[in-house]
Amino acid sequence: MSQGILLVNLGSPAEPTIPAIKKYLGEFSSPPPVLIGGERMKLGYISNPPDGLGGEIDNAKHLRGACANLRITMTKDNASIDLLTSYSLFALEAKESDNLVSALERPLVSKAIELYRKGFRNLLRNENENWQSVKDLLKIFNEKILDINPVIQALISPLTNELLVNRTTFRLNQFLNKVS
């Protein structure tokens, strides 16, 4: 078994003061990012990182690697990690010629689609999640990924519609099961 050292640039505190350092270190001791609510700004870090370093593509590459590392130790599904991984794969791998049929032939784009569906379905089916917050996140996610890779509009639109129909069907079935 070989050993190695992994060096990762995780940014730096905003300034060399104790409050700034505590805030910076707090980002690493907090739970994995939750995309719903006030934490949805984590998506904004791709194009506008807190330390101001890196471009969108470089940051998407780092996000992809970070999500892969988190998956190694995950014991259960995590919608946030699924969506962040999907985001990075869409940003880096999807091409203009992709549509839902052709994209499934490309393993990494197919994985992005699978994780997009899985992540949002988990949020949409979670009764503890606010429907409007999930819809807002879906809109923000799509806008941000299209800012980085606008050629995939033809891929994202049908996926979004599929999720909305899936959620409506799921809730309708829940209602029907309660009244029958």
C-alpha positions in Angstrom: 0.0 0.0 0.0 1.5 3.4 -1.0 1.2 6.5 1.0 1.0 10.0 -0.2 0.1 13.6 0.8 -2.8 15.4 -0.7 -2.4 19.2 -0.9 -5.5 21.2 -1.4 -5.8 25.0 -1.5 -8.9 25.8 0.6 -8.5 29.5 0.6 -7.5 31.6 3.5 -9.2 33.8 6.2 -10.4 37.2 5.0 -7.9 38.9 7.3 -5.3 38.0 9.9 -7.6 38.5 13.0 -9.0 36.0 15.5 -12.6 36.6 14.4 -11.8 36.1 10.7 -9.8 33.0 11.5 -12.6 31.5 13.6 -15.1 32.2 10.8 -12.7 30.6 8.3 -12.2 27.5 10.4 -15.9 27.3 11.2 -16.6 26.6 7.5 -14.7 23.3 7.8 -16.2 22.2 11.1 -19.8 22.8 10.0 -21.8 19.9 8.6 -21.7 19.4 4.8 -23.4 22.2 3.0 -27.1 22.1 2.9 -28.5 23.7 -0.2 -31.9 24.7 1.1 -32.4 28.0 3.0 -29.6 30.4 3.8 -26.9 27.9 2.8 -27.9 27.8 -0.9 -25.3 30.5 -1.5 -22.7 27.7 -1.6 -23.6 27.4 -5.3 -22.5 31.0 -5.6 -19.0 30.1 -4.5 -18.3 28.5 -7.8 -18.4 31.8 -9.7 -17.7 34.1 -6.8 -15.6 32.3 -4.1 -15.2 34.0 -0.7 -11.4 34.3 -1.2 -11.8 35.7 -4.8 -9.5 33.0 -6.2 -10.1 30.7 -9.2 -12.4 30.8 -12.2 -15.6 28.9 -12.6 -14.2 26.0 -14.4 -11.3 25.6 -11.9 -13.7 25.9 -9.0 -16.0 23.3 -10.6 -13.1 20.9 -10.9 -12.3 21.4 -7.2 -15.9 20.9 -6.3 -16.0 17.7 -8.3 -12.9 16.4 -6.4 -14.2 17.5 -3.0 -17.5 15.7 -3.6 -15.8 12.6 -4.7 -13.7 12.6 -1.5 -16.8 13.1 0.6 -18.6 10.2 -1.1 -15.8 7.9 0.1 -16.8 8.3 3.7 -20.6 8.8 3.3 -22.7 6.1 4.7 -26.1 7.3 3.4 -27.5 9.4 0.6 -27.0 13.1 0.8 -29.0 15.3 -1.6 -26.6 18.2 -1.2 -23.6 16.2 -2.3 -25.6 14.6 -5.1 -26.6 18.0 -6.4 -23.1 19.6 -6.0 -21.6 16.6 -7.9 -24.2 16.9 -10.6 -23.5 20.6 -10.9 -19.7 20.1 -11.4 -20.3 17.3 -13.9 -22.8 19.4 -15.9 -20.3 22.3 -15.8 -17.4 20.2 -17.0 -18.7 17.4 -19.1 -22.0 18.4 -20.9 -21.7 19.5 -24.5 -23.8 21.5 -26.9 -24.9 18.3 -28.8 -26.2 16.6 -25.6 -29.9 15.9 -25.3 -31.5 13.5 -22.8 -31.0 10.5 -25.2 -27.5 11.2 -26.4 -26.3 12.3 -23.0 -27.1 8.9 -21.5 -24.4 7.4 -23.7 -21.7 9.5 -22.1 -20.9 8.1 -18.6 -20.1 11.3 -16.8 -23.1 13.3 -18.2 -25.3 10.3 -17.5 -24.0 10.4 -13.9 -24.8 14.1 -13.7 -28.4 13.5 -14.9 -28.8 10.6 -12.4 -27.5 12.7 -9.5 -29.6 15.7 -10.5 -32.7 13.5 -10.5 -31.8 11.8 -7.3 -30.8 14.9 -5.4 -33.9 16.9 -6.3 -36.2 14.0 -5.9 -35.0 13.5 -2.4 -35.6 17.1 -1.6 -39.0 17.2 -3.4 -40.2 14.1 -1.5 -39.0 15.2 1.9 -42.0 16.4 3.8 -39.7 18.6 6.0 -38.6 20.6 3.1 -40.6 23.7 2.0 -41.9 23.3 -1.5 -41.2 26.9 -2.4 -37.6 26.6 -1.2 -37.0 23.6 -3.3 -38.5 25.3 -6.4 -36.3 28.3 -5.7 -33.2 26.1 -5.4 -34.1 24.3 -8.6 -34.3 27.7 -10.4 -31.0 28.9 -8.9 -29.2 25.7 -9.6 -30.4 25.8 -13.3 -29.5 29.5 -13.7 -26.0 29.0 -12.2 -25.2 25.9 -14.3 -26.5 27.6 -17.4 -24.3 30.6 -16.6 -21.2 28.3 -16.7 -22.4 26.0 -19.5 -25.3 27.6 -21.5 -25.2 25.0 -24.2 -27.0 22.5 -22.0 -30.3 24.3 -21.9 -31.8 21.5 -24.1 -30.7 19.0 -21.4 -31.7 20.9 -18.3 -35.2 22.0 -19.4 -36.7 18.5 -19.8 -35.0 17.3 -16.5 -36.6 20.2 -14.7 -40.1 19.5 -16.1 -39.7 15.8 -15.3 -38.9 16.7 -11.7 -41.9 19.0 -11.3 -44.2 16.4 -12.8 -42.7 13.7 -10.6 -43.2 15.8 -7.5 -46.8 16.6 -8.4 -47.5 12.9 -9.1 -45.9 11.9 -5.8 -47.9 14.4 -3.8 -51.1 13.5 -5.6 -50.5 9.8 -4.8 -49.9 10.6 -1.2 -53.2 12.5 -1.0 -55.1 9.7 -2.8 -53.7 7.2 -0.3 -54.8 9.3 2.6 -58.4 9.7 1.4 -58.9 6.1 0.1 
